[in-house]
Amino acid sequence: MPEMTLIDRAIISTMKIASVLGLLWLMFAVGAGITKAFAHDDDASHDDWYMSLKQPDNPTASCCGIAVAIGAVIVAGSHWV
């Protein structure tokens, strides 16, 4: 078996690095897809409450809707963050 040249070693090293980076990218892409798939729930229990909120200076106009509720988290049972 012939001895490996410096170029052969560089090619093999580059292929190993490319394989590891490709695997890391694949793991990231799959993980991001799973996270996005489970990021939202279909809990509509607060929809009526959001729709009942009105603007302080215009009590007939709604100030909040379902778009505001997305991403909200209840902290200490009554405070929305």
Phi and psi in degrees as GROMACS dihedral restraints (atoms count N, CA, C in turn):
[ dihedral_restraints ]
;  ai    aj    ak    al  type     phi  dphi    fc
    3     4     5     6     1   -69.9    20    10
    4     5     6     7     1   153.3    20    10
    6     7     8     9     1   -71.7    20    10
    7     8     9    10     1   143.2    20    10
    9    10    11    12     1   -77.2    20    10
   10    11    12    13     1   136.5    20    10
   12    13    14    15     1   -85.7    20    10
   13    14    15    16     1   170.9    20    10
   15    16    17    18     1   -61.9    20    10
   16    17    18    19     1   -37.2    20    10
   18    19    20    21     1   -66.7    20    10
   19    20    21    22     1   -41.0    20    10
   21    22    23    24     1   -61.5    20    10
   22    23    24    25     1   -43.1    20    10
   24    25    26    27     1   -64.5    20    10
   25    26    27    28     1   -39.2    20    10
   27    28    29    30     1   -65.2    20    10
   28    29    30    31     1   -40.8    20    10
   30    31    32    33     1   -64.9    20    10
   31    32    33    34     1   -45.0    20    10
   33    34    35    36     1   -63.8    20    10
   34    35    36    37     1   -42.4    20    10
   36    37    38    39     1   -62.6    20    10
   37    38    39    40     1   -42.5    20    10
   39    40    41    42     1   -64.5    20    10
   40    41    42    43     1   -39.2    20    10
   42    43    44    45     1   -65.5    20    10
   43    44    45    46     1   -38.2    20    10
   45    46    47    48     1   -64.8    20    10
   46    47    48    49     1   -44.8    20    10
   48    49    50    51     1   -63.0    20    10
   49    50    51    52     1   -43.2    20    10
   51    52    53    54     1   -63.6    20    10
   52    53    54    55     1   -37.9    20    10
   54    55    56    57     1   -65.4    20    10
   55    56    57    58     1   -43.8    20    10
   57    58    59    60     1   -65.1    20    10
   58    59    60    61     1   -44.6    20    10
   60    61    62    63     1   -64.0    20    10
   61    62    63    64     1   -39.2    20    10
   63    64    65    66     1   -63.7    20    10
   64    65    66    67     1   -40.8    20    10
   66    67    68    69     1   -66.4    20    10
   67    68    69    70     1   -41.9    20    10
   69    70    71    72     1   -62.4    20    10
   70    71    72    73     1   -42.0    20    10
   72    73    74    75     1   -62.7    20    10
   73    74    75    76     1   -42.5    20    10
   75    76    77    78     1   -62.9    20    10
   76    77    78    79     1   -43.5    20    10
   78    79    80    81     1   -62.9    20    10
   79    80    81    82     1   -40.6    20    10
   81    82    83    84     1   -64.3    20    10
   82    83    84    85     1   -45.1    20    10
   84    85    86    87     1   -63.6    20    10
   85    86    87    88     1   -43.3    20    10
   87    88    89    90     1   -66.9    20    10
   88    89    90    91     1   -43.1    20    10
   90    91    92    93     1   -62.6    20    10
   91    92    93    94     1   -40.7    20    10
   93    94    95    96     1   -65.5    20    10
   94    95    96    97     1   -38.0    20    10
   96    97    98    99     1   -66.3    20    10
   97    98    99   100     1   -41.5    20    10
   99   100   101   102     1   -67.5    20    10
  100   101   102   103     1   -42.7    20    10
  102   103   104   105     1   -61.3    20    10
  103   104   105   106     1   -43.6    20    10
  105   106   107   108     1   -66.1    20    10
  106   107   108   109     1   -36.8    20    10
  108   109   110   111     1   -65.2    20    10
  109   110   111   112     1   -32.5    20    10
  111   112   113   114     1  -105.9    20    10
  112   113   114   115     1    15.4    20    10
  114   115   116   117     1   -76.2    20    10
  115   116   117   118     1   -25.9    20    10
  117   118   119   120     1  -121.9    20    10
  118   119   120   121     1   144.4    20    10
  120   121   122   123     1  -110.9    20    10
  121   122   123   124     1   172.6    20    10
  123   124   125   126     1  -107.1    20    10
  124   125   126   127     1    30.9    20    10
  126   127   128   129     1   -75.5    20    10
  127   128   129   130     1   115.0    20    10
  129   130   131   132     1  -107.2    20    10
  130   131   132   133     1    21.4    20    10
  132   133   134   135     1   -69.0    20    10
  133   134   135   136     1   -19.1    20    10
  135   136   137   138     1  -106.0    20    10
  136   137   138   139     1     3.2    20    10
  138   139   140   141     1   -58.8    20    10
  139   140   141   142     1   -46.3    20    10
  141   142   143   144     1   -63.7    20    10
  142   143   144   145     1   -39.0    20    10
  144   145   146   147     1   -63.7    20    10
  145   146   147   148     1   -44.9    20    10
  147   148   149   150     1   -62.2    20    10
  148   149   150   151     1   -39.5    20    10
  150   151   152   153     1   -70.7    20    10
  151   152   153   154     1   -22.0    20    10
  153   154   155   156     1   -81.9    20    10
  154   155   156   157     1   -14.5    20    10
  156   157   158   159     1   -71.7    20    10
  157   158   159   160     1   138.1    20    10
  159   160   161   162     1  -123.8    20    10
  160   161   162   163     1   159.9    20    10
  162   163   164   165     1   -73.0    20    10
  163   164   165   166     1   137.1    20    10
  165   166   167   168     1   -60.2    20    10
  166   167   168   169     1   -38.2    20    10
  168   169   170   171     1   -90.8    20    10
  169   170   171   172     1    -5.0    20    10
  171   172   173   174     1  -145.1    20    10
  172   173   174   175     1    83.7    20    10
  174   175   176   177     1   -63.2    20    10
  175   176   177   178     1   -11.4    20    10
  177   178   179   180     1   -91.6    20    10
  178   179   180   181     1   -10.9    20    10
  180   181   182   183     1  -102.7    20    10
  181   182   183   184     1   135.3    20    10
  183   184   185   186     1   -72.9    20    10
  184   185   186   187     1   143.9    20    10
  186   187   188   189     1  -107.9    20    10
  187   188   189   190     1   -17.2    20    10
  189   190   191   192     1  -136.6    20    10
  190   191   192   193     1   155.2    20    10
  192   193   194   195     1  -148.4    20    10
  193   194   195   196     1  -168.2    20    10
  195   196   197   198     1   -63.9    20    10
  196   197   198   199     1   -29.5    20    10
  198   199   200   201     1   -64.1    20    10
  199   200   201   202     1   -31.1    20    10
  201   202   203   204     1   -73.2    20    10
  202   203   204   205     1   -31.8    20    10
  204   205   206   207     1   -72.3    20    10
  205   206   207   208     1   -24.2    20    10
  207   208   209   210     1   -66.0    20    10
  208   209   210   211     1   124.0    20    10
  210   211   212   213     1    89.5    20    10
  211   212   213   214     1    -2.9    20    10
  213   214   215   216     1   -77.1    20    10
  214   215   216   217     1   148.7    20    10
  216   217   218   219     1  -130.2    20    10
  217   218   219   220     1   135.2    20    10
  219   220   221   222     1   -83.4    20    10
  220   221   222   223     1   128.4    20    10
  222   223   224   225     1  -120.2    20    10
  223   224   225   226     1   132.1    20    10
  225   226   227   228     1    58.8    20    10
  226   227   228   229     1    29.5    20    10
  228   229   230   231     1    81.4    20    10
  229   230   231   232     1   -25.0    20    10
  231   232   233   234     1  -137.3    20    10
  232   233   234   235     1   -12.4    20    10
  234   235   236   237     1   -99.4    20    10
  235   236   237   238     1   132.8    20    10
  237   238   239   240     1   -99.5    20    10
  238   239   240   241     1   135.9    20    10
